[in-house]
Amino acid sequence: MAAEPIPLDDRTWLLVLTGAGVSAESGVPTFRGVDGLWRTHPVERVASPEGFAADPALVWEFYSERRALAGTVAPNPGHRALVRAEERLGERFLLVTQNVDGLHRRAGSSRLVELHGNLFTSRCSRCAREPFPDSTAYPSGTVPVCDACGARLRPHIVWFGEMLDERNLGAIDAFLEAGRQGRLLFLAAGTSGAVYPAAGLVDVARRAGADTWLVNADVADNAQHFDHVLRGKSGELLPALLG
């Protein structure tokens, strides 16, 4: 059944959350197998502060592989539909993504909160140097170091056991507060509804008065929290929903 478009008028404020399903439609691999392993390693070993301290070269091998493969894929129609919605709504649009692959930016999104960081950005593990663009897929065994202080660089990713950036959470809260003056909508796409705090964003939006929509290929864990639920690929449904 074709999705009916969501009216986006001059009073609409649209907050969007995207997850791994949106990227999967572009061919981005998940890297975590059904057994929770990357190769023979638990994913937590290559995506945690403890893992980085124990074997930084292995962590960089994991992220260099991700960079190399993510660089070969392209944004899909779902990404582009969100760009058009941003162009239409301007400051009344905010995209929050759990994805780190940079596809939203490559598609043209600029009003964007990358909740878990960006795969193509690095930062120093010690000094206050600002995170910087870094698309290098480093050779196996390489641990890059900071030009400013000589300490190890690390991917600018929120790892297991780390807190989300409070500035990002503040930007979401400020948008929801501003959206109260108009017609507030919340749309989640390609997300399992299992990873918090992102999975709880629908409840925060509802408390702010938002009408809530979910687009997902599978049944999300938090589907019962949404006013409208559509099953299907985001690359097909988002262009129809957002016009």
C-alpha positions as CSV (number, residue, x, y, z in Angstrom):
1,M,0.0,0.0,0.0
2,A,1.4,3.4,-1.0
3,A,2.2,5.8,1.9
4,E,0.2,9.0,2.1
5,P,2.4,12.1,2.2
6,I,2.9,13.8,5.5
7,P,1.8,17.4,5.1
8,L,4.8,19.8,5.5
9,D,3.4,23.2,5.8
10,D,4.6,26.6,7.1
11,R,3.9,25.5,10.7
12,T,5.6,22.1,10.6
13,W,8.6,21.3,12.7
14,L,10.1,18.0,11.8
15,L,12.6,16.0,13.9
16,V,13.9,12.9,12.2
17,L,15.9,10.0,13.8
18,T,17.7,7.5,11.5
19,G,19.3,4.2,12.2
20,A,21.3,1.4,10.6
21,G,18.5,0.4,8.3
22,V,18.8,3.6,6.3
23,S,22.5,2.9,5.7
24,A,21.9,-0.8,5.0
25,E,19.9,0.1,2.0
26,S,23.0,1.7,0.6
27,G,25.0,-1.4,1.2
28,V,26.8,-0.4,4.4
29,P,27.7,-3.6,6.2
30,T,26.8,-4.0,9.9
31,F,30.2,-5.5,10.8
32,R,28.7,-7.2,13.8
33,G,27.7,-10.7,12.9
34,V,24.8,-12.7,14.3
35,D,27.2,-14.0,16.9
36,G,28.3,-10.5,18.0
37,L,31.7,-10.9,16.5
38,W,34.0,-9.0,14.1
39,R,36.1,-11.7,12.6
40,T,36.9,-13.6,15.8
41,H,36.7,-10.6,18.2
42,P,33.8,-9.4,20.3
43,V,32.8,-6.1,18.8
44,E,33.3,-4.5,22.2
45,R,37.0,-5.3,22.0
46,V,37.3,-2.9,19.0
47,A,34.7,-0.4,20.0
48,S,35.4,0.5,23.6
49,P,37.9,2.6,25.6
50,E,39.2,-0.6,27.2
51,G,39.7,-2.2,23.8
52,F,41.6,0.8,22.5
53,A,43.9,0.9,25.6
54,A,44.6,-2.8,25.2
55,D,45.2,-3.0,21.4
56,P,45.0,0.3,19.6
57,A,46.3,-1.2,16.4
58,L,43.5,-3.7,16.3
59,V,40.9,-0.9,16.8
60,W,42.4,1.1,14.0
61,E,42.4,-2.0,11.8
62,F,38.6,-2.4,12.4
63,Y,37.8,1.3,11.7
64,S,40.1,1.4,8.7
65,E,38.2,-1.5,7.2
66,R,35.0,0.3,7.9
67,R,36.3,3.5,6.3
68,A,37.4,1.6,3.2
69,L,34.1,-0.1,2.7
70,A,31.9,2.8,3.6
71,G,33.7,5.0,1.1
72,T,32.5,2.7,-1.7
73,V,28.7,3.2,-1.1
74,A,26.5,6.1,-2.0
75,P,23.4,7.8,-0.4
76,N,20.1,6.3,-1.4
77,P,16.7,7.8,-2.1
78,G,15.9,7.9,1.6
79,H,18.9,10.1,2.3
80,R,17.9,12.4,-0.6
81,A,14.3,12.7,0.6
82,L,15.5,14.0,3.9
83,V,17.7,16.6,2.2
84,R,14.7,17.9,0.3
85,A,12.7,18.1,3.5
86,E,15.5,20.1,5.1
87,E,15.6,22.5,2.1
88,R,11.8,23.0,2.4
89,L,11.6,23.5,6.2
90,G,15.0,25.2,6.9
91,E,15.5,25.8,10.7
92,R,12.2,23.9,11.3
93,F,14.0,20.6,10.4
94,L,16.6,18.6,12.4
95,L,18.0,15.2,11.5
96,V,19.5,13.1,14.3
97,T,21.3,10.0,13.1
98,Q,22.8,7.0,15.0
99,N,24.8,6.2,11.9
100,V,28.5,7.1,11.6
101,D,29.1,6.4,7.9
102,G,28.7,10.1,6.8
103,L,26.1,9.3,4.1
104,H,23.7,12.0,5.3
105,R,26.4,14.7,4.9
106,R,27.4,13.3,1.5
107,A,23.7,13.5,0.5
108,G,23.6,17.2,1.4
109,S,22.1,17.2,4.9
110,S,23.5,20.1,7.1
111,R,21.0,20.4,9.9
112,L,22.4,17.2,11.4
113,V,23.3,15.8,14.7
114,E,25.6,12.7,14.5
115,L,24.7,11.1,17.8
116,H,27.4,8.5,17.7
117,G,30.1,10.4,15.9
118,N,31.5,10.2,12.4
119,L,33.6,7.4,10.9
120,F,35.6,9.9,8.8
121,T,36.6,12.0,11.7
122,S,39.4,11.5,14.2
123,R,40.4,13.2,17.5
124,C,43.3,13.1,19.9
125,S,43.0,10.7,22.8
126,R,44.7,13.1,25.1
127,C,44.8,16.8,24.2
128,A,42.1,19.4,23.5
129,R,42.6,19.5,19.7
130,E,39.3,19.7,17.9
131,P,38.1,16.6,16.0
132,F,39.2,16.8,12.4
133,P,38.2,15.2,9.0
134,D,40.2,12.0,8.4
135,S,39.2,9.5,5.8
136,T,42.5,7.5,5.8
137,A,42.2,3.7,5.9
138,Y,45.5,3.0,7.8
139,P,47.6,0.0,7.0
140,S,47.3,-3.0,9.4
141,G,49.4,-2.4,12.5
142,T,49.3,1.4,12.2
143,V,48.3,3.7,15.1
144,P,48.3,7.3,14.0
145,V,49.4,10.0,16.4
146,C,48.4,13.6,17.0
147,D,50.3,16.3,15.2
148,A,49.9,18.6,18.2
149,C,51.0,16.4,21.2
150,G,52.1,13.1,19.8
151,A,49.4,11.0,21.6
152,R,47.4,8.4,19.9
153,L,44.6,9.4,17.6
154,R,41.3,7.6,18.0
155,P,38.2,7.5,15.8
156,H,35.7,10.2,16.7
157,I,33.1,7.6,17.6
158,V,31.0,7.1,20.8
159,W,32.1,3.7,22.0
160,F,30.5,1.2,24.3
161,G,30.6,2.6,27.8
162,E,30.9,6.3,26.7
163,M,28.4,9.0,27.2
164,L,26.8,10.9,24.3
165,D,27.9,14.5,23.8
166,E,25.7,16.8,25.9
167,R,25.8,19.4,23.2
168,N,24.0,17.1,20.8
169,L,21.4,16.2,23.4
170,G,20.9,19.9,24.1
171,A,20.4,20.7,20.4
172,I,17.6,18.1,20.3
173,D,15.9,19.5,23.4
174,A,16.2,23.0,22.1
175,F,14.6,22.0,18.8
176,L,11.7,20.2,20.5
177,E,11.1,23.2,22.7
178,A,11.1,25.5,19.7
179,G,8.8,23.1,17.8
180,R,6.1,23.6,20.4
181,Q,5.2,26.9,18.7
182,G,4.1,25.0,15.6
183,R,3.0,21.6,14.5
184,L,5.6,19.2,15.8
185,L,6.3,15.9,14.0
186,F,8.8,13.1,14.9
187,L,9.8,10.6,12.3
188,A,12.1,7.5,13.0
189,A,13.4,5.5,10.1
190,G,15.5,2.4,9.8
191,T,16.0,2.0,13.6
192,S,15.4,-1.1,15.7
193,G,14.2,0.9,18.7
194,A,16.6,-1.2,20.9
195,V,19.5,1.2,21.5
196,Y,19.0,3.9,24.2
197,P,18.9,6.8,24.6
198,A,18.0,7.1,20.9
199,A,15.1,4.6,21.3
200,G,13.5,6.8,23.9
201,L,13.5,9.9,21.7
202,V,10.0,9.1,20.5
203,D,8.7,9.4,24.1
204,V,10.5,12.7,24.6
205,A,8.9,13.9,21.4
206,R,5.5,12.8,22.4
207,R,5.7,14.7,25.7
208,A,6.5,17.8,23.6
209,G,3.3,17.2,21.7
210,A,4.6,15.6,18.6
211,D,2.7,13.4,16.2
212,T,5.0,10.4,15.7
213,W,5.9,8.2,12.7
214,L,7.9,5.0,12.3
215,V,9.3,3.7,9.1
216,N,11.1,0.4,9.4
217,A,11.6,-2.8,7.4
218,D,11.1,-5.0,10.6
219,V,9.0,-4.6,13.7
220,A,10.9,-2.2,16.0
221,D,11.1,-2.9,19.7
222,N,9.4,0.4,20.5
223,A,6.8,0.4,17.7
224,Q,4.0,0.6,20.2
225,H,5.2,4.1,21.2
226,F,4.4,5.6,17.7
227,D,1.1,7.0,16.4
228,H,1.8,5.8,12.9
229,V,3.8,2.7,11.9
230,L,4.8,1.8,8.3
231,R,6.6,-1.4,7.4
232,G,9.0,-1.2,4.4
233,K,12.2,0.1,3.1
234,S,13.0,3.7,4.0
235,G,14.5,4.3,0.6
236,E,11.0,3.7,-0.9
237,L,8.8,5.1,1.9
238,L,10.6,8.3,2.8
239,P,10.3,9.8,-0.7
240,A,6.6,9.1,-0.7
241,L,6.1,10.4,2.8
242,L,8.1,13.6,2.5
243,G,7.3,14.5,-1.1
